[in-house]
Amino acid sequence: MAAWRGHDWVMPPNEPEERKPSGKAERPTDVTTETLVADRSLGAVPVGWDADMAVTALYSAHYRSLVRLAVLLVRDMATAEEVVQDAFVAIHGAWRRLRDTDKALAYLRQSVVNRSRSVLRHRAVVEKYAPKGMPDAPSAENGAIGEFERSAVIEALRGLPARQREALVLRYYGDLSEAQIAHAMGISKGAVKSHTARGMAALRTSLEQLS
């Protein structure tokens, strides 16, 4: 399994297989590949793990789900992957400064949301001042997610205000609680309820108009 080393993933060299002594094998005390792969629900990081071990485990367990979350926010697979990669790089660099490593996954979610907002703000500025020209030919990657983006629900989500879209994505796709959404978005639980309710009403209206 690849291990995190700063900004890169490094594959460990092959090591000779050790023979187990006869009798009942003792339970290993180190962190094995099987441990990292099997614990897909990893959220709290065991005390004593360094940045490389912790980020490797978090990456193995949550990278794909965080990318799927980011895609719904930034509407672009390549940008979503970049956003999530940057979030992992940031948490690796800040690992020693984290006050509560048990909330590492919450930190990652918040980082993904904040970086997605920055992407959208930058994109809005670029699109506002960009000269109008012929549209670019669709890439193979865009074609792969085209069917996904053409669905009625996704199109309706794209038309919502940013905060309403974030609240709905985190609640109904990310399956987060109101407290977790509030932390990820940096707002109160009351504001989460308000954005969710307004977003659902607008989404329902938009879908009814399409039917």
Secondary structure, DSSP 8 states (H G I E B T S, - for coil): --EEETTEEE-----------SSS-----S--HHHHHH-TT--S--TT--HHHHHHHHHHHHHHHHHHHHHHHHS-HHHHHHHHHHHHHHHHHTGGG-S-GGGHHHHHHHHHHHHHHHHHHHHHHHHHHS---------HHHHHHHHHHTSHHHHHHHTS-HHHHHHHIIIIIS---HHHHHHHHTS-HHHHHHHHHHHHHHHHHHHHHH-
